[in-house]
Amino acid sequence: MNFYGFPRPDGQVGARNFVALIPTTGCVNTVALQIEKLIENTRAFCHTQGCLHPPADTQRVTNTLINLAKNPNVGGVLLIGLGCEMVKFDEVFEGCKQSGKPIRGVELHKLGGHLTTVFEGAKLAAELVLEVSKNRREKFGLEKLCFCTKCGSSDTTSGLSANLVVGEVCKQMTAAGGTFIQGEICDIMGGEYALKELCVNPADGDKIVKYVKDLYNHGLAVGADVRGDQVTAGNRDGGLTTLTEKALGANAKGADCPIVGTIDYGNRPSCWGGRHIVSTPGHGFENLTGGAAAGAQLILFTTGRGAPNGHPCIPAVKVCGNSKTIDFLSEHIDIAVDSVINETETLQHAGERLFEFAVDVANGTLTKAEILRFTGMEILIDGPTL
């Protein structure tokens, strides 16, 4: 197999090639959305953050926006600001420029209002799209691939099939020199010490345990016991009974591959290659944003009962082992692996099949979520909103 992607000035390689419309604050989401409707091959990265946060959250949002712009799927950037937000427009703009990609910017307060900002932004976006459209796919090795993971609307089939199959992909990717990023700290809870044992660097093992403890304490601070709340009603209806049971199934997405690094939310790996743990939450919109900011070109999204959402920056490959969901929600499922449970296909073969499909997606094949334009995103903050 080969990866045919779009080379970027910083050495990364994209699986997609579009112009990202990035608001510095949710106050100008409408500007981004209207430009997206006007100009082909643009994607609005709408979110509700950017203002009235504690300093640590403001910095996290800033880092996340910059690293979304650096994602290799992004060919160019139009940064859209308001003018009074806490996230500094100039800081994000300069951070985005570090990627070497073409970038332009508009600020509503400087241009005189919404209509003028949409008009000027659309003109700049059109120029960027023309420039980006000249990029061509080139042949690269699999070591240039970076996948992240997510499980949503999990049930008993997730840990018995889909997550195990993704674990096989992790083995194949890391053996080929690629980067595999696993998140969802809430799903690690109950199985964090098993992951700690897989860490090459003991400090990363301690970091994983700290991620879980911080989440637990954050819940207690607002009167919630994350251990009980994390197993959702849908999980229970799907047959999952305990947090540890869910954690063991979720950990299977990385198989027994060594863990070579940890990544704080909104940041990128300190090195490429191997398996990493990123501090993303379970909630899909913030989770996928964390994977995209970490540099993933696509996400392997396992689901038991059927989670339809994708992300504007990265394709979401939906993997399912529940025969009923595969039949009833076929318009959302990309790869069926119920064959593992039915014992008509080996786990290894299903992993090879998923890896081949994922590489095809990286090479340009569209996922169901992309075809349906079923996307959304959010940026994780610790709060409070002031």
BANU-972522 format. One record per residue (C-alpha): x, y, z. Coordinates in steps of 0.05 Angstrom, whole numbers, plus 5000, padded with zeros to 4 digits. Last residue first. Example, Ala and Ser with C-alpha at 12.3 -4.5 7.8 and 13.67 -1.06 7.14 Angstrom:
REM residues 2
@xx=5273, yy=4979, zz=5143
@xx=5246, yy=4910, zz=5156
This chain:
REM residues 386
@xx=4661, yy=5679, zz=5658
@xx=4657, yy=5610, zz=5626
@xx=4684, yy=5565, zz=5681
@xx=4717, yy=5528, zz=5653
@xx=4760, yy=5468, zz=5635
@xx=4756, yy=5482, zz=5561
@xx=4749, yy=5433, zz=5503
@xx=4740, yy=5461, zz=5433
@xx=4678, yy=5445, zz=5391
@xx=4665, yy=5413, zz=5324
@xx=4611, yy=5393, zz=5275
@xx=4603, yy=5350, zz=5213
@xx=4550, yy=5310, zz=5177
@xx=4564, yy=5334, zz=5106
@xx=4526, yy=5271, zz=5083
@xx=4583, yy=5251, zz=5036
@xx=4634, yy=5270, zz=5088
@xx=4599, yy=5229, zz=5142
@xx=4595, yy=5169, zz=5095
@xx=4670, yy=5172, zz=5082
@xx=4700, yy=5197, zz=5017
@xx=4757, yy=5160, zz=4981
@xx=4815, yy=5209, zz=4971
@xx=4881, yy=5174, zz=4986
@xx=4871, yy=5180, zz=5061
@xx=4805, yy=5146, zz=5051
@xx=4840, yy=5090, zz=5012
@xx=4890, yy=5085, zz=5069
@xx=4831, yy=5076, zz=5117
@xx=4802, yy=5023, zz=5072
@xx=4867, yy=4984, zz=5070
@xx=4873, yy=4990, zz=5146
@xx=4802, yy=4966, zz=5156
@xx=4814, yy=4904, zz=5112
@xx=4879, yy=4888, zz=5146
@xx=4845, yy=4893, zz=5214
@xx=4788, yy=4848, zz=5190
@xx=4841, yy=4798, zz=5167
@xx=4875, yy=4799, zz=5235
@xx=4810, yy=4791, zz=5273
@xx=4793, yy=4730, zz=5232
@xx=4730, yy=4729, zz=5190
@xx=4667, yy=4687, zz=5192
@xx=4668, yy=4681, zz=5268
@xx=4601, yy=4717, zz=5276
@xx=4634, yy=4764, zz=5326
@xx=4691, yy=4779, zz=5277
@xx=4642, yy=4783, zz=5218
@xx=4607, yy=4839, zz=5255
@xx=4664, yy=4881, zz=5226
@xx=4625, yy=4928, zz=5181
@xx=4664, yy=4987, zz=5152
@xx=4636, yy=5054, zz=5130
@xx=4573, yy=5059, zz=5173
@xx=4529, yy=5121, zz=5169
@xx=4482, yy=5105, zz=5112
@xx=4478, yy=5034, zz=5138
@xx=4440, yy=5055, zz=5199
@xx=4389, yy=4998, zz=5202
@xx=4433, yy=4943, zz=5173
@xx=4500, yy=4960, zz=5206
@xx=4463, yy=4978, zz=5270
@xx=4430, yy=4910, zz=5273
@xx=4494, yy=4873, zz=5258
@xx=4533, yy=4909, zz=5313
@xx=4608, yy=4906, zz=5296
@xx=4615, yy=4978, zz=5272
@xx=4671, yy=5021, zz=5243
@xx=4656, yy=5092, zz=5222
@xx=4715, yy=5125, zz=5186
@xx=4714, yy=5199, zz=5204
@xx=4747, yy=5246, zz=5154
@xx=4787, yy=5303, zz=5185
@xx=4779, yy=5379, zz=5188
@xx=4704, yy=5390, zz=5185
@xx=4689, yy=5334, zz=5235
@xx=4642, yy=5274, zz=5233
@xx=4578, yy=5256, zz=5269
@xx=4536, yy=5193, zz=5258
@xx=4544, yy=5154, zz=5323
@xx=4509, yy=5086, zz=5314
@xx=4492, yy=5035, zz=5368
@xx=4560, yy=5001, zz=5369
@xx=4608, yy=5054, zz=5344
@xx=4682, yy=5057, zz=5327
@xx=4711, yy=5121, zz=5297
@xx=4778, yy=5112, zz=5263
@xx=4797, yy=5185, zz=5253
@xx=4832, yy=5218, zz=5195
@xx=4893, yy=5261, zz=5178
@xx=4914, yy=5266, zz=5250
@xx=4956, yy=5326, zz=5269
@xx=4944, yy=5335, zz=5344
@xx=4895, yy=5391, zz=5328
@xx=4854, yy=5340, zz=5289
@xx=4853, yy=5292, zz=5347
@xx=4833, yy=5346, zz=5396
@xx=4778, yy=5370, zz=5349
@xx=4751, yy=5299, zz=5344
@xx=4745, yy=5296, zz=5420
@xx=4713, yy=5365, zz=5429
@xx=4656, yy=5346, zz=5382
@xx=4651, yy=5273, zz=5404
@xx=4645, yy=5279, zz=5479
@xx=4692, yy=5227, zz=5508
@xx=4745, yy=5278, zz=5528
@xx=4814, yy=5286, zz=5495
@xx=4878, yy=5280, zz=5535
@xx=4921, yy=5249, zz=5480
@xx=4955, yy=5181, zz=5486
@xx=5008, yy=5164, zz=5435
@xx=5026, yy=5102, zz=5394
@xx=5086, yy=5101, zz=5348
@xx=5113, yy=5152, zz=5298
@xx=5121, yy=5227, zz=5302
@xx=5154, yy=5263, zz=5360
@xx=5133, yy=5316, zz=5411
@xx=5062, yy=5301, zz=5390
@xx=5016, yy=5361, zz=5376
@xx=4976, yy=5405, zz=5424
@xx=4903, yy=5422, zz=5433
@xx=4894, yy=5373, zz=5491
@xx=4959, yy=5351, zz=5523
@xx=4996, yy=5296, zz=5485
@xx=5028, yy=5234, zz=5515
@xx=5084, yy=5193, zz=5484
@xx=5115, yy=5127, zz=5464
@xx=5060, yy=5078, zz=5483
@xx=5079, yy=5007, zz=5466
@xx=5028, yy=4968, zz=5425
@xx=4986, yy=4918, zz=5465
@xx=4921, yy=4932, zz=5426
@xx=4913, yy=5007, zz=5415
@xx=4837, yy=5005, zz=5404
@xx=4835, yy=4951, zz=5458
@xx=4839, yy=5006, zz=5511
@xx=4766, yy=5022, zz=5496
@xx=4742, yy=4952, zz=5511
@xx=4781, yy=4950, zz=5576
@xx=4754, yy=5018, zz=5594
@xx=4681, yy=4998, zz=5582
@xx=4687, yy=4938, zz=5627
@xx=4723, yy=4981, zz=5679
@xx=4666, yy=5032, zz=5677
@xx=4614, yy=4979, zz=5689
@xx=4552, yy=4949, zz=5657
@xx=4557, yy=4953, zz=5581
@xx=4498, yy=4917, zz=5549
@xx=4476, yy=4966, zz=5494
@xx=4421, yy=4995, zz=5539
@xx=4476, yy=5008, zz=5589
@xx=4519, yy=5045, zz=5538
@xx=4458, yy=5085, zz=5515
@xx=4444, yy=5106, zz=5586
@xx=4515, yy=5129, zz=5592
@xx=4573, yy=5096, zz=5629
@xx=4611, yy=5160, zz=5643
@xx=4564, yy=5185, zz=5697
@xx=4581, yy=5133, zz=5748
@xx=4657, yy=5139, zz=5748
@xx=4651, yy=5213, zz=5733
@xx=4622, yy=5226, zz=5802
@xx=4592, yy=5295, zz=5795
@xx=4586, yy=5353, zz=5844
@xx=4621, yy=5406, zz=5804
@xx=4689, yy=5398, zz=5838
@xx=4679, yy=5323, zz=5840
@xx=4679, yy=5322, zz=5764
@xx=4744, yy=5360, zz=5760
@xx=4773, yy=5312, zz=5811
@xx=4757, yy=5252, zz=5767
@xx=4783, yy=5286, zz=5704
@xx=4848, yy=5306, zz=5740
@xx=4856, yy=5235, zz=5766
@xx=4848, yy=5206, zz=5695
@xx=4898, yy=5254, zz=5664
@xx=4945, yy=5242, zz=5723
@xx=4945, yy=5167, zz=5709
@xx=4963, yy=5181, zz=5637
@xx=5019, yy=5229, zz=5659
@xx=5049, yy=5177, zz=5706
@xx=5053, yy=5129, zz=5648
@xx=5084, yy=5183, zz=5605
@xx=5137, yy=5194, zz=5659
@xx=5153, yy=5119, zz=5659
@xx=5177, yy=5126, zz=5586
@xx=5163, yy=5065, zz=5542
@xx=5092, yy=5064, zz=5567
@xx=5055, yy=4997, zz=5563
@xx=5050, yy=4988, zz=5639
@xx=5016, yy=5056, zz=5644
@xx=4963, yy=5032, zz=5596
@xx=4943, yy=4976, zz=5643
@xx=4945, yy=5027, zz=5699
@xx=4894, yy=5071, zz=5663
@xx=4842, yy=5016, zz=5656
@xx=4788, yy=5041, zz=5703
@xx=4787, yy=5109, zz=5671
@xx=4812, yy=5100, zz=5599
@xx=4742, yy=5115, zz=5573
@xx=4739, yy=5182, zz=5609
@xx=4808, yy=5198, zz=5581
@xx=4782, yy=5193, zz=5510
@xx=4846, yy=5191, zz=5468
@xx=4888, yy=5146, zz=5423
@xx=4936, yy=5174, zz=5371
@xx=4971, yy=5127, zz=5322
@xx=5031, yy=5153, zz=5283
@xx=5061, yy=5115, zz=5224
@xx=5128, yy=5078, zz=5222
@xx=5102, yy=5017, zz=5185
@xx=5101, yy=4976, zz=5249
@xx=5062, yy=5033, zz=5281
@xx=5009, yy=5029, zz=5228
@xx=5003, yy=4953, zz=5227
@xx=4997, yy=4946, zz=5303
@xx=4949, yy=5005, zz=5308
@xx=4907, yy=4975, zz=5252
@xx=4901, yy=4911, zz=5293
@xx=4877, yy=4953, zz=5352
@xx=4824, yy=4983, zz=5306
@xx=4799, yy=4911, zz=5296
@xx=4796, yy=4901, zz=5372
@xx=4756, yy=4965, zz=5380
@xx=4706, yy=4942, zz=5327
@xx=4698, yy=4870, zz=5351
@xx=4686, yy=4849, zz=5423
@xx=4698, yy=4917, zz=5456
@xx=4650, yy=4951, zz=5409
@xx=4600, yy=4893, zz=5407
@xx=4581, yy=4905, zz=5480
@xx=4557, yy=4975, zz=5465
@xx=4589, yy=5041, zz=5448
@xx=4551, yy=5103, zz=5426
@xx=4618, yy=5134, zz=5407
@xx=4688, yy=5106, zz=5403
@xx=4743, yy=5152, zz=5379
@xx=4812, yy=5142, zz=5348
@xx=4868, yy=5182, zz=5315
@xx=4906, yy=5166, zz=5252
@xx=4973, yy=5195, zz=5228
@xx=5002, yy=5174, zz=5161
@xx=5070, yy=5197, zz=5136
@xx=5101, yy=5130, zz=5156
@xx=5056, yy=5097, zz=5105
@xx=5104, yy=5118, zz=5050
@xx=5091, yy=5175, zz=5002
@xx=5067, yy=5184, zz=4930
@xx=5045, yy=5253, zz=4909
@xx=4977, yy=5288, zz=4907
@xx=4974, yy=5355, zz=4872
@xx=4967, yy=5426, zz=4898
@xx=4943, yy=5477, zz=4846
@xx=4875, yy=5479, zz=4880
@xx=4907, yy=5512, zz=4940
@xx=4922, yy=5576, zz=4901
@xx=4852, yy=5581, zz=4872
@xx=4821, yy=5565, zz=4940
@xx=4863, yy=5620, zz=4972
@xx=4840, yy=5672, zz=4921
@xx=4767, yy=5651, zz=4932
@xx=4777, yy=5656, zz=5008
@xx=4805, yy=5727, zz=5001
@xx=4744, yy=5749, zz=4961
@xx=4697, yy=5714, zz=5009
@xx=4730, yy=5748, zz=5068
@xx=4721, yy=5817, zz=5037
@xx=4647, yy=5805, zz=5024
@xx=4634, yy=5770, zz=5089
@xx=4670, yy=5824, zz=5128
@xx=4634, yy=5879, zz=5090
@xx=4567, yy=5848, zz=5106
@xx=4582, yy=5836, zz=5180
@xx=4609, yy=5903, zz=5201
@xx=4658, yy=5960, zz=5189
@xx=4721, yy=5926, zz=5165
@xx=4763, yy=5937, zz=5228
@xx=4710, yy=5912, zz=5276
@xx=4697, yy=5850, zz=5233
@xx=4768, yy=5827, zz=5229
@xx=4794, yy=5792, zz=5166
@xx=4854, yy=5747, zz=5154
@xx=4895, yy=5713, zz=5101
@xx=4939, yy=5651, zz=5103
@xx=4980, yy=5612, zz=5052
@xx=5014, yy=5552, zz=5084
@xx=5084, yy=5558, zz=5114
@xx=5061, yy=5522, zz=5177
@xx=5090, yy=5578, zz=5220
@xx=5039, yy=5626, zz=5189
@xx=4985, yy=5594, zz=5233
@xx=5021, yy=5617, zz=5296
@xx=5027, yy=5688, zz=5269
@xx=4952, yy=5690, zz=5255
@xx=4934, yy=5660, zz=5323
@xx=4976, yy=5712, zz=5359
@xx=4949, yy=5769, zz=5315
@xx=4877, yy=5750, zz=5329
@xx=4886, yy=5748, zz=5404
@xx=4838, yy=5700, zz=5439
@xx=4806, yy=5747, zz=5490
@xx=4757, yy=5774, zz=5439
@xx=4751, yy=5848, zz=5421
@xx=4765, yy=5850, zz=5346
@xx=4716, yy=5800, zz=5315
@xx=4764, yy=5754, zz=5280
@xx=4764, yy=5709, zz=5218
@xx=4826, yy=5672, zz=5197
@xx=4826, yy=5647, zz=5125
@xx=4872, yy=5588, zz=5121
@xx=4905, yy=5547, zz=5066
@xx=4916, yy=5474, zz=5048
@xx=4887, yy=5443, zz=5111
@xx=4891, yy=5367, zz=5111
@xx=4961, yy=5372, zz=5141
@xx=4934, yy=5401, zz=5207
@xx=4973, yy=5465, zz=5219
@xx=4909, yy=5507, zz=5219
@xx=4880, yy=5460, zz=5271
@xx=4945, yy=5470, zz=5310
@xx=4936, yy=5546, zz=5311
@xx=4863, yy=5540, zz=5332
@xx=4880, yy=5490, zz=5387
@xx=4937, yy=5532, zz=5415
@xx=4893, yy=5594, zz=5420
@xx=4836, yy=5554, zz=5452
@xx=4885, yy=5526, zz=5503
@xx=4913, yy=5596, zz=5516
@xx=4844, yy=5623, zz=5530
@xx=4831, yy=5562, zz=5574
@xx=4892, yy=5576, zz=5616
@xx=4876, yy=5650, zz=5621
@xx=4806, yy=5638, zz=5650
@xx=4753, yy=5644, zz=5596
@xx=4710, yy=5702, zz=5573
@xx=4725, yy=5696, zz=5499
@xx=4747, yy=5648, zz=5445
@xx=4698, yy=5590, zz=5450
@xx=4633, yy=5572, zz=5414
@xx=4661, yy=5535, zz=5354
@xx=4657, yy=5538, zz=5278
@xx=4713, yy=5509, zz=5235
@xx=4682, yy=5530, zz=5169
@xx=4705, yy=5490, zz=5109
@xx=4723, yy=5518, zz=5041
@xx=4725, yy=5479, zz=4976
@xx=4674, yy=5522, zz=4939
@xx=4661, yy=5594, zz=4962
@xx=4593, yy=5624, zz=4976
@xx=4565, yy=5575, zz=5027
@xx=4631, yy=5572, zz=5065
@xx=4633, yy=5648, zz=5065
@xx=4564, yy=5648, zz=5099
@xx=4586, yy=5598, zz=5151
@xx=4650, yy=5636, zz=5168
@xx=4613, yy=5701, zz=5178
@xx=4560, yy=5666, zz=5219
@xx=4614, yy=5638, zz=5265
@xx=4637, yy=5709, zz=5281
@xx=4616, yy=5711, zz=5354
@xx=4642, yy=5640, zz=5364
@xx=4712, yy=5669, zz=5371
@xx=4778, yy=5664, zz=5332
@xx=4738, yy=5640, zz=5273
@xx=4775, yy=5593, zz=5226
@xx=4754, yy=5585, zz=5153
@xx=4798, yy=5527, zz=5130
@xx=4815, yy=5523, zz=5056
@xx=4816, yy=5453, zz=5028
@xx=4863, yy=5396, zz=5009
@xx=4850, yy=5328, zz=5040
@xx=4895, yy=5270, zz=5060
@xx=4951, yy=5319, zz=5075
@xx=5025, yy=5306, zz=5081
@xx=5071, yy=5338, zz=5133
@xx=5139, yy=5366, zz=5116
@xx=5127, yy=5437, zz=5140
@xx=5115, yy=5463, zz=5069
@xx=5058, yy=5413, zz=5058
@xx=5056, yy=5353, zz=5011
@xx=4986, yy=5332, zz=4989
@xx=4975, yy=5257, zz=4994
@xx=4982, yy=5190, zz=4959
@xx=4996, yy=5138, zz=5013
@xx=5021, yy=5071, zz=4987
@xx=5000, yy=5000, zz=5000
